[in-house]
Amino acid sequence: MEQRVSISISDGIADVRLVRADKMNALDAAMFEALVAATERLARENGVRVVVLSGEGRAFCAGLDMGRFQAMKESGGNGIAGGEKRDLTARTHGIANFPQAAVWGWRQLPVPVIAAIQGVAFGGGFQLALGADMRFLTPDARMSIMEIKWGLVPDMAGTPILASLVRDDILRELTYTGRIFSAQEAMSYGLATRICDDPRAAAFEVAREIAGKSPDAIRAAKRMLNKLSVDPAPALLAESVEQQKLLGSPNQTEAVRANMEKRAPLFVDVG
């Protein structure tokens, strides 16, 4: 896990860092494994009162590793999320599957999670940021629901979280287009909590404030606030059902090939 995610705990604050800076903290199979392992470990740490989640280097998380898309191009499109081919509809982690657990696990932690975001949070990286309770962004940070670029839909637990944050028409526009949007737009959409020059420092300032409050009350507040959201189980399953139908389909494979070959895609109309 340490090759992808580092964890240090001090004064009730867990400092969790994605440590694949040379690849802009992109999501490969090892990163998926490390993220799931991190949430499972933190869920057992009784002394943790708050988590700060960040990425080393120039990006929070650039999304899926480009090597995974190259493998999809060569193999016909299957097995994108987390490595080998999986039955995405199998609920392996409660109401979630394995790739969803890499995001949903942060939402389900009993303590608050603050994401400090610089550079980019694209695709799966954007969904990872959504797993946090709060998101602090640099002024020049950029985000995107980028899955449509690869002929896919968001399938890492982003759907039920986005539904509670963003106006329906804005969510549809961002999902249908995959448009990259700014930190200022993220704030106006309800996707950013703060814009600050040093989001990591700001996150630790808030984390110290939270860590100084009653841990019983903080955990109770998170349980209560989580229950205000729509029932996530149907949305998580719907993500998996739709993604599984898309993976390896002719138009999805064409989307990958066209992007990798830097040409316009030639899609087949469907009835």
Salt bridges, closest charged atoms under 4 A:
ASP15 OD1 - ARG200 NH1 2.97
ASP28 OD2 - ARG4 NH2 2.78
ASP28 OD2 - ARG20 NH2 3.44
GLU40 OE2 - HIS93 NE2 3.95
GLU45 OE2 - ARG41 NE 3.32
ASP65 OD2 - ARG20 NH1 2.64
GLU84 OE2 - ARG86 NH2 3.24
ASP133 OD1 - LYS222 NZ 2.90
ASP168 OD2 - ARG172 NE 2.67
ASP169 OD1 - ARG167 NE 2.61
GLU173 OE2 - ARG179 NE 2.89
GLU185 OE2 - ARG179 NH1 3.00
GLU209 OE2 - LYS213 NZ 3.77
GLU242 OE1 - LYS245 NZ 3.49
GLU254 OE2 - ARG263 NH1 2.62
GLU261 OE2 - LYS73 NZ 3.47
GLU261 OE1 - ARG263 NE 2.76
